[in-house]
């Protein structure tokens, strides 16, 4: 066997980390940590740059979708069968006023 250690330092416990030199950071349990200056720099940058603003419209849509998904299912099969029967025997009458109101409400 070869006496050369080919394991990388990527894995913290891959090498004997205690024998390797540090570059200004602290080691905790054999793992190199950021210096306090670097940690404060990272904290400062992420406090201003790592924020996401979600528009109110998207939040409202999410609430509406969640309410719709949790609502009980509606069974319209009886109503559909009744309307089909009325149309086939000629007894179905259109309520033109209600139809007009719905069209106008959807347009304006």
PEFENFEN-V751844 format. One record per pair of residues at least 24 apart in sequence whose ideal C-beta (glycine too) atoms are under 6 Angstrom apart, sorted by the first residue. I is the first residue (numbers start at 1). J is the second residue. D is the distance in whole Angstrom. If there is no record, write none. Layout:
I/J/D  I/J/D
//
This chain:
none
//
